[in-house]
Amino acid sequence: MMQWKTGGVVLMSWVVGLQTFTQVLAYRAHYARALGPVLWQAEAFYQRHSLYWPWQGLQWTWRWGAQAPDAVRLAALIALIPVGLGLAGAMLGQGTRRRTSPPPMEGHGTTQWARKADVKEAGLL
């Protein structure tokens, strides 16, 4: 069960990273019509904003990456944030496990209160 959760976190972080990469490239290109079909479009802050499919950024980089290497570098660096966070979360989640009950308290330093019988047995009462 834990492997499915970890795989889901990693997959989701890659999709979010790819979407971030695409949107940063689109923003740097001022949402030009040459970028292709738009998934969703809205007007916000007196400017047109568009949402593209996550993989379109890879197509744009293949097609026009040599003409805008700074934009591609910036988009890649920003896209590493969600990918890194997802991978770190998955790695941290692997090391944790739930315990159903605490370990038995036996021997020296068990930090449990003495019962009345224990006090009498020790000759303190």
NUFILO-781111 format. One record per residue (C-alpha): residue number from 1; x, y, z. Coordinates in Angstrom, 2 decimals. Example, Ala and Ser with C-alpha at 12.3 -4.5 7.8 and 13.67 -1.06 7.14 Angstrom:
<pts>
[1, [12.30, -4.50, 7.80]]
[2, [13.67, -1.06, 7.14]]
</pts>
This chain:
<pts>
[1, [0.00, 0.00, 0.00]]
[2, [2.83, 2.37, 0.88]]
[3, [4.47, 1.84, -2.52]]
[4, [1.30, 2.96, -4.30]]
[5, [1.20, 6.13, -2.24]]
[6, [4.87, 6.82, -2.88]]
[7, [4.47, 6.19, -6.60]]
[8, [1.44, 8.47, -6.68]]
[9, [3.33, 11.26, -4.94]]
[10, [6.27, 10.95, -7.32]]
[11, [4.04, 10.82, -10.40]]
[12, [2.00, 13.80, -9.24]]
[13, [5.13, 15.83, -8.53]]
[14, [6.40, 15.15, -12.05]]
[15, [3.06, 16.20, -13.60]]
[16, [3.00, 19.39, -11.52]]
[17, [6.63, 20.07, -12.44]]
[18, [5.92, 19.56, -16.12]]
[19, [2.85, 21.82, -15.92]]
[20, [4.94, 24.47, -14.15]]
[21, [7.60, 24.21, -16.87]]
[22, [4.97, 24.68, -19.57]]
[23, [3.27, 27.62, -17.88]]
[24, [6.53, 29.47, -17.23]]
[25, [7.49, 29.08, -20.88]]
[26, [4.05, 30.31, -21.96]]
[27, [4.31, 33.32, -19.68]]
[28, [7.79, 34.17, -21.00]]
[29, [6.40, 33.92, -24.56]]
[30, [3.49, 36.24, -23.59]]
[31, [0.98, 33.50, -24.41]]
[32, [1.64, 33.90, -28.15]]
[33, [-0.82, 32.31, -30.57]]
[34, [2.07, 30.37, -32.15]]
[35, [2.23, 28.21, -29.01]]
[36, [-0.73, 26.21, -30.23]]
[37, [-4.09, 25.14, -28.86]]
[38, [-5.11, 26.45, -25.46]]
[39, [-6.71, 24.18, -22.86]]
[40, [-8.30, 27.05, -20.91]]
[41, [-8.10, 30.83, -21.11]]
[42, [-9.06, 33.65, -18.74]]
[43, [-8.65, 37.37, -18.28]]
[44, [-7.04, 38.31, -14.96]]
[45, [-5.21, 41.40, -13.75]]
[46, [-5.92, 43.15, -17.06]]
[47, [-4.04, 40.47, -18.96]]
[48, [-4.92, 37.33, -20.87]]
[49, [-3.70, 34.10, -19.25]]
[50, [-3.86, 30.67, -20.84]]
[51, [-3.52, 27.15, -19.53]]
[52, [-1.79, 24.60, -21.76]]
[53, [-1.39, 20.84, -21.63]]
[54, [1.64, 19.81, -19.50]]
[55, [3.58, 18.23, -22.37]]
[56, [3.31, 21.27, -24.66]]
[57, [6.34, 22.84, -22.95]]
[58, [8.46, 19.93, -24.13]]
[59, [7.21, 20.44, -27.70]]
[60, [8.03, 24.14, -27.55]]
[61, [11.49, 23.43, -26.19]]
[62, [12.12, 20.97, -29.00]]
[63, [10.88, 23.44, -31.60]]
[64, [12.12, 26.81, -30.29]]
[65, [14.45, 26.02, -27.39]]
[66, [17.57, 27.18, -29.20]]
[67, [16.06, 30.64, -29.73]]
[68, [15.17, 31.12, -26.04]]
[69, [17.66, 29.24, -23.88]]
[70, [17.24, 31.63, -20.94]]
[71, [13.49, 31.03, -20.81]]
[72, [13.99, 27.27, -20.96]]
[73, [16.61, 27.39, -18.19]]
[74, [14.38, 29.51, -15.97]]
[75, [11.36, 27.26, -16.56]]
[76, [13.42, 24.15, -15.81]]
[77, [14.76, 25.61, -12.56]]
[78, [11.29, 26.61, -11.39]]
[79, [9.88, 23.21, -12.39]]
[80, [12.46, 21.46, -10.21]]
[81, [10.78, 22.87, -7.09]]
[82, [7.63, 20.69, -7.15]]
[83, [9.60, 17.70, -8.42]]
[84, [12.15, 18.03, -5.62]]
[85, [9.46, 18.49, -2.99]]
[86, [7.59, 15.44, -4.24]]
[87, [10.70, 13.27, -4.24]]
[88, [11.71, 14.49, -0.79]]
[89, [8.23, 13.78, 0.53]]
[90, [8.27, 10.31, -0.96]]
[91, [11.67, 9.56, 0.55]]
[92, [10.60, 10.80, 3.97]]
[93, [7.39, 8.77, 3.75]]
[94, [9.35, 5.59, 3.07]]
[95, [11.20, 5.75, 6.38]]
[96, [8.17, 6.16, 8.58]]
[97, [6.03, 3.31, 9.79]]
[98, [3.20, 3.06, 12.25]]
[99, [3.42, 1.07, 15.40]]
[100, [0.24, -0.48, 16.66]]
[101, [1.35, -0.55, 20.30]]
[102, [4.33, 0.71, 22.25]]
[103, [7.10, -1.75, 23.04]]
[104, [6.82, -3.63, 26.35]]
[105, [8.33, -1.85, 29.33]]
[106, [10.68, -4.24, 31.10]]
[107, [13.96, -3.92, 32.94]]
[108, [15.89, -0.91, 34.16]]
[109, [14.59, 2.57, 33.34]]
[110, [11.07, 1.61, 32.41]]
[111, [9.57, 4.82, 33.85]]
[112, [6.50, 3.19, 35.28]]
[113, [4.95, 3.82, 38.66]]
[114, [5.41, 1.22, 41.37]]
[115, [2.36, -0.62, 42.56]]
[116, [1.60, -0.95, 46.27]]
[117, [2.72, -4.60, 46.14]]
[118, [6.06, -3.52, 44.66]]
[119, [6.63, -1.03, 47.49]]
[120, [5.80, -3.65, 50.14]]
[121, [8.10, -6.18, 48.42]]
[122, [10.96, -3.72, 48.51]]
[123, [10.42, -3.23, 52.27]]
[124, [9.63, 0.45, 51.95]]
[125, [6.20, 0.23, 53.52]]
</pts>
